[in-house]
Amino acid sequence: MPDAERLRALRRDLHRFPEPAWREFRTTCRLVEELEAVGVDELHVGPDALATEERMAVPDDDDLADWFERAREAGVDESVLERLAGGNTGLVARLDCGDGPHVGLRVDIDGLFIEESESDSHAPVREGFRSETGESMHACGHDGHMTIGVGVVEAVKESDFAGTLTVFFQPAEEASGGGKPMAESEHVEGIDYLFAVHLGLGHPTGEVVGGIRKPLAMCHVEATFRGESAHAGKAPNEGRNAIQAAATAIQNAYGIPRHADGMTRVNVGRIEGGTSSNVIAERANLLAEARGETTELMAYARDELERIFESAAGMHGCTVDFDVVSESPRADSDPALASLVADVADGDDRVDSVLKHADFGASEDATFLMEAVQEQGGLATYAIVGTDHPGAHHTPTFDVDERSLPVAVDVLAKSIERVADGGL
């Protein structure tokens, strides 16, 4: 098993250089370096790791080029970097360990557009591993998840595991853009058991959840309202106000009727538009989302959102482009596999509390891979390894308790070994 100090050092190195969705160039190159050192039988990078045409929420070319050059300037392996051109980040590692089941593990690798705290009370500042990018940070534990993925590969390789292990180092989770292209890749075919993992999520250090229930299906939406500008004082009647249309759309979005079949959510999280107080705005842009307790309920909320936006645009003589940027389905953990993880965790002296399952209440595009495995007759679970974190997820002061890293590696590696031994 990899030792705790090595896991801590890798996690801190990854924490220093967070890269947002589809920009994980340096991160992917670093992971290739680590996995080659461990020694894997197959390593698929970039377009070889995913169905590139299925990517969602991909940034524009100029944005990708900027982050690509940053990675080049950092001195990464050029031969690996070139394979990631166009934002084809992420990788898949495989161990072939003889006859046995095909087991998968999925971890995510992207950071968030959040500027990390500079407070001396924040451990990454105090101990010298704060984000060096300035505009982004690992504010959700993905640095830890990658570390766990590498650690599990090493632990399984050193064990008596018999079978095939495929580990998905998935990009663009925060944009819900990377799960589908990995699920549509050839690497999912034939997987009998799939594990996914997340640190924290409100569960403290020493607690392990065998599998989540009720993740929300969700979609990210971008809407652009277009009208016609005019002088706001001299000829307001000649304009068609895109901001007014957007405001009407926002107000009415929160009036979408509840659904008898279950819970739905909508939110408009950003609005931008107009040029000056004395100009009728000809353009307004919104970022919004819809969620649902089931995939069908999410689709209901999404379709209602689109109808309301189009009606608001028409009311004010405007048009609207409604674009679903990314989405993910609901997929629940299989009870048998969640129970196996819980049982393994219960035998670990560092684990104080074990839950077989917990309601998730948020969204995750690992559900694409879970659904793909389940549809071909396999089992999947999304486990949580608790970690104390001083700031909430997606905040500038987020951090993880590094004592959770070896716990996660051991629980997952032993769960993988147990399914190979017929432990279900």
C-alpha positions in Angstrom: 0.0 0.0 0.0 1.3 3.5 -0.7 2.3 5.3 2.5 0.5 8.3 3.9 3.4 10.7 3.3 3.6 9.9 -0.3 -0.1 10.4 -0.8 0.0 13.7 1.1 2.9 14.9 -1.1 1.1 14.0 -4.4 -2.1 15.6 -3.3 -0.3 18.9 -2.3 1.5 19.0 -5.6 -1.7 18.6 -7.5 -3.4 21.2 -5.3 -0.9 23.8 -6.4 -1.8 23.7 -10.1 -5.6 23.4 -10.4 -7.0 23.5 -13.9 -10.8 24.0 -14.7 -12.9 21.8 -17.0 -11.2 20.7 -20.2 -8.2 22.7 -19.4 -6.5 20.0 -17.3 -3.4 19.8 -19.5 -0.7 20.0 -16.8 -2.8 17.8 -14.5 -3.2 15.1 -17.1 0.6 15.1 -17.9 1.4 14.9 -14.2 -0.9 11.9 -13.8 0.7 10.2 -16.8 4.0 10.7 -15.1 2.8 9.1 -11.8 1.1 6.2 -13.4 4.0 5.4 -15.6 6.2 5.3 -12.5 3.7 2.9 -10.8 3.6 0.8 -13.9 0.3 0.1 -15.7 -0.4 -2.3 -18.6 -2.3 0.3 -20.6 -2.5 4.1 -20.5 -5.0 5.9 -22.8 -4.7 9.6 -23.0 -6.8 12.4 -24.5 -8.9 11.3 -27.5 -7.9 7.7 -26.7 -9.5 7.9 -23.3 -12.9 9.3 -24.3 -15.5 9.7 -27.1 -14.3 13.3 -27.9 -17.4 14.1 -29.9 -19.6 13.6 -26.8 -17.8 16.3 -24.8 -20.0 18.9 -23.3 -19.3 22.5 -22.0 -16.0 22.7 -23.9 -14.5 26.3 -23.6 -13.6 28.3 -26.7 -10.4 27.8 -28.6 -8.7 30.9 -27.2 -9.4 29.9 -23.7 -8.1 26.3 -24.3 -5.0 27.7 -26.1 -4.1 29.9 -23.1 -4.2 27.0 -20.6 -2.4 24.7 -23.1 0.5 27.2 -23.3 0.6 27.5 -19.5 1.2 23.8 -19.3 3.9 24.0 -22.0 5.6 26.7 -20.1 5.6 24.6 -17.0 7.8 22.1 -18.8 5.4 19.1 -19.1 6.2 16.2 -21.4 5.5 17.6 -24.9 4.7 14.3 -26.4 1.8 13.9 -23.9 0.7 17.5 -24.1 0.3 17.4 -27.9 -2.1 14.5 -27.5 -4.4 16.7 -25.4 -4.7 19.5 -28.0 -8.2 20.9 -28.3 -9.1 20.2 -24.7 -9.1 16.4 -24.9 -7.9 16.0 -21.4 -8.1 13.1 -19.0 -6.8 9.5 -19.1 -7.7 5.9 -18.5 -5.3 3.5 -16.8 -5.6 -0.3 -16.9 -4.1 -3.2 -15.0 -4.4 -6.7 -16.5 -4.0 -9.1 -13.6 -5.2 -12.4 -15.1 -8.6 -14.0 -15.2 -11.3 -12.4 -13.1 -13.9 -9.7 -13.2 -13.5 -6.3 -14.8 -13.6 -3.6 -12.2 -13.7 0.1 -12.8 -12.9 3.1 -10.6 -13.8 6.7 -11.5 -12.1 9.8 -10.0 -12.4 13.4 -11.2 -9.6 15.8 -11.9 -10.7 19.4 -12.6 -10.6 22.5 -10.4 -12.9 25.4 -10.0 -12.8 29.1 -10.9 -12.4 30.2 -7.3 -9.5 32.3 -6.0 -8.1 30.5 -3.0 -7.9 32.1 0.4 -4.7 33.9 1.3 -5.3 33.8 5.1 -2.5 32.4 7.2 -5.2 30.2 8.9 -5.7 28.3 5.7 -3.5 25.3 5.7 -2.4 25.4 2.0 -1.1 29.0 2.7 0.5 28.1 6.0 2.2 25.0 4.7 3.1 26.3 1.2 0.9 24.6 -1.3 -1.7 27.2 -2.1 -2.9 27.4 -5.7 -0.4 29.1 -8.0 -2.8 29.8 -10.8 -4.5 32.7 -9.0 -8.0 32.3 -10.6 -8.6 28.7 -9.8 -8.3 26.2 -7.0 -9.2 22.7 -5.9 -12.2 23.6 -3.8 -14.0 20.3 -4.0 -11.3 17.7 -3.2 -10.5 16.6 -6.7 -6.8 16.8 -5.9 -7.5 14.2 -3.2 -9.6 12.1 -5.6 -6.7 11.9 -8.2 -4.3 11.0 -5.4 -6.7 8.2 -4.3 -6.9 7.0 -7.9 -3.1 6.7 -8.2 -2.9 5.1 -4.8 -5.5 2.5 -5.6 -3.7 1.5 -8.8 -0.5 1.0 -6.9 -2.2 -0.9 -4.1 -4.1 -3.2 -6.4 -1.0 -3.9 -8.4 0.8 -5.0 -5.3 -2.1 -7.2 -4.1 -3.4 -10.7 -5.1 -6.2 -9.2 -7.2 -7.1 -11.3 -10.2 -8.9 -9.6 -13.0 -8.8 -6.3 -14.8 -8.8 -2.8 -13.2 -9.7 0.2 -15.3 -9.4 3.6 -13.6 -11.0 6.7 -15.2 -9.3 10.0 -14.4 -12.3 12.0 -15.6 -12.1 15.7 -16.7 -14.8 18.4 -16.5 -16.9 17.1 -13.7 -17.6 20.6 -12.4 -19.1 21.5 -15.8 -20.9 18.1 -16.0 -19.0 17.7 -19.3 -16.7 14.8 -19.0 -18.8 11.9 -17.7 -20.7 11.2 -20.9 -17.7 11.0 -23.2 -15.9 8.6 -20.9 -19.1 6.6 -20.5 -19.4 6.4 -24.3 -15.8 5.2 -24.7 -14.8 1.7 -25.4 -13.2 1.4 -21.9 -16.6 1.0 -20.2 -17.4 -2.1 -22.1 -17.4 -5.3 -20.1 -17.1 -3.6 -16.6 -18.7 -5.8 -14.0 -18.3 -3.5 -11.0 -17.7 0.2 -10.9 -16.7 2.3 -7.9 -16.7 6.1 -7.7 -15.6 8.1 -4.7 -15.8 11.6 -3.2 -14.2 13.1 -0.1 -16.3 15.0 2.5 -19.7 16.2 1.4 -20.6 16.9 5.0 -19.3 13.6 6.3 -16.5 13.9 8.9 -13.1 12.2 9.0 -13.6 8.6 10.1 -17.0 8.2 8.4 -17.5 6.1 5.3 -20.7 5.9 3.2 -20.9 2.7 1.0 -23.1 4.4 -1.7 -25.2 7.4 -2.4 -28.9 7.5 -3.2 -31.0 10.1 -4.9 -28.4 12.1 -6.9 -30.2 14.8 -8.8 -30.3 14.7 -12.6 -29.3 18.2 -13.8 -28.6 20.4 -16.8 -26.6 23.6 -17.3 -28.2 26.1 -19.6 -27.0 29.3 -21.3 -29.6 31.6 -22.7 -28.9 34.7 -24.8 -31.7 37.3 -25.3 -31.4 39.6 -28.3 -33.4 42.8 -28.9 -32.6 46.1 -30.5 -30.8 49.1 -29.0 -32.2 52.6 -28.9 -31.7 55.9 -27.0 -33.3 55.4 -23.6 -34.4 59.1 -23.3 -35.1 60.2 -26.9 -36.6 57.1 -28.4 -37.2 54.2 -25.9 -40.1 53.0 -28.0 -37.8 52.2 -30.8 -35.9 49.6 -28.8 -36.6 46.1 -27.8 -35.1 45.6 -24.3 -33.2 42.3 -23.9 -32.7 43.0 -20.2 -36.4 43.4 -19.7 -37.0 40.1 -21.4 -34.4 38.4 -19.3 -35.8 39.9 -16.1 -39.3 38.6 -17.0 -37.8 35.1 -17.8 -36.0 35.0 -14.4 -39.1 36.0 -12.5 -41.3 33.5 -14.2 -38.7 30.7 -14.0 -39.1 30.5 -10.3 -42.8 30.0 -10.8 -42.5 26.7 -12.7 -45.2 24.4 -11.1 -44.1 21.7 -8.7 -44.5 18.2 -10.2 -46.6 15.5 -8.6 -43.9 12.8 -9.3 -41.2 14.4 -7.2 -38.8 17.3 -6.5 -37.4 19.7 -9.1 -35.1 22.7 -8.8 -34.3 25.7 -11.1 -31.9 28.5 -10.6 -30.5 31.5 -12.6 -27.0 32.0 -11.3 -25.6 34.7 -13.5 -26.9 37.6 -15.7 -24.9 39.9 -17.8 -26.1 42.4 -20.4 -26.4 45.9 -21.6 -23.8 48.7 -22.2 -25.0 51.9 -20.5 -27.8 53.4 -18.4 -29.0 55.5 -21.3 -29.1 52.7 -23.9 -31.9 50.1 -24.4 -30.0 46.8 -24.0 -29.9 44.8 -27.2 -28.4 41.7 -25.5 -28.5 39.8 -22.2 -26.9 36.5 -21.3 -28.1 34.2 -18.5 -26.6 31.1 -17.0 -29.1 28.8 -15.4 -29.7 25.2 -14.4 -32.5 22.7 -13.9 -32.5 19.7 -11.6 -34.8 16.9 -10.9 -35.2 13.9 -8.5 -35.3 11.7 -11.7 -34.0 12.2 -15.2 -37.5 12.6 -16.4 -38.3 15.3 -13.8 -35.1 17.2 -14.8 -36.3 17.1 -18.4 -39.7 18.5 -17.3 -38.0 21.4 -15.5 -35.6 22.0 -18.4 -38.4 22.1 -21.0 -40.5 24.4 -18.8 -37.5 26.7 -18.4 -37.1 26.8 -22.2 -40.8 27.5 -22.7 -40.8 30.3 -20.2 -37.7 31.9 -21.7 -39.1 31.8 -25.2 -42.4 33.3 -24.0 -40.6 36.1 -22.1 -38.5 36.9 -25.2 -41.7 37.1 -27.4 -43.5 39.3 -24.9 -40.8 42.0 -25.2 -40.2 41.6 -29.0 -36.9 39.8 -28.5 -35.5 36.4 -29.5 -33.7 33.9 -27.3 -31.1 31.2 -28.0 -31.6 28.5 -25.4 -28.6 26.1 -25.2 -28.3 23.1 -22.9 -24.5 23.2 -22.3 -24.3 20.0 -20.3 -26.4 17.5 -18.3 -26.3 14.4 -16.3 -28.8 11.6 -15.4 -29.8 10.1 -12.1 -28.2 6.8 -11.2 -28.4 5.2 -7.8 -25.8 3.0 -6.1 -26.5 -0.7 -6.2 -27.2 -1.8 -2.6 -25.1 -5.0 -2.8 -22.0 -3.1 -3.9 -22.6 -0.3 -1.4 -23.0 -2.9 1.4 -19.7 -4.5 0.3 -17.8 -1.1 0.6 -19.5 -0.5 4.0 -18.5 -3.9 5.3 -14.8 -3.4 4.2 -14.8 0.1 5.9 -16.3 -1.4 9.0 -13.1 -3.6 9.3 -10.8 -0.5 9.2 -9.6 0.7 12.7 -9.4 4.3 11.4 -13.1 4.3 10.5 -15.4 5.3 13.4 -18.8 5.4 11.6 -20.1 3.5 8.6 -23.3 4.2 6.7 -24.5 1.8 4.0 -26.1 4.6 2.1 -26.8 8.3 2.3 -29.0 10.6 0.2 -26.8 12.8 -2.0 -29.0 15.8 -2.8 -26.7 17.3 -5.4 -25.6 16.2 -8.9 -22.7 14.3 -10.4 -21.8 13.2 -13.9 -20.3 10.0 -12.7 -23.9 8.9 -13.1 -23.2 8.5 -16.8 -20.6 5.8 -16.1 -22.7 4.2 -13.4 -25.7 4.1 -15.7 -23.6 2.6 -18.6 -22.3 -0.2 -16.3 -25.7 -0.9 -14.9 -27.3 -1.0 -18.3 -24.9 -3.7 -19.4 -25.7 -5.8 -16.3 -22.9 -4.6 -13.9 -23.1 -3.1 -10.5 -22.0 0.4 -9.5 -21.7 2.4 -6.3 -20.6 6.0 -5.5 -18.9 5.9 -2.1 -18.1 8.8 0.2 -15.0 8.9 2.4 -15.5 11.5 5.1 -13.1 14.3 5.7 -13.1 17.3 7.9 -13.0 20.5 5.9 -12.7 24.0 7.5 -14.6 25.6 4.6 -17.6 24.3 2.7 -17.2 22.8 -0.7 -16.8 25.4 -3.5 -15.5 28.1 -1.2 -12.0 29.8 -1.0 -11.2 28.1 2.4 -12.0 24.5 1.4 -9.4 22.0 2.3 -9.3 18.3 3.2 -8.0 16.3 6.1 -5.2 14.3 4.5 -5.6 11.5 7.0 -8.6 10.5 4.9 -6.4 9.7 1.8 -4.9 6.4 3.0 -8.3 5.4 4.4 -9.9 5.9 1.0 -7.1 4.0 -0.8 -7.3 1.1 1.5 -11.1 0.8 1.6 -11.4 1.0 -2.2 -8.5 -1.3 -3.0 -9.8 -3.9 -0.5 -13.3 -3.6 -2.0 -11.9 -4.2 -5.4 -10.0 -7.2 -4.2 -13.1 -8.6 -2.4 -15.3 -8.4 -5.5 -12.6 -10.3 -7.4 -12.7 -13.0 -4.7 -16.5 -13.3 -5.2 -17.2 -11.4 -2.0 -20.7 -10.2 -3.0 
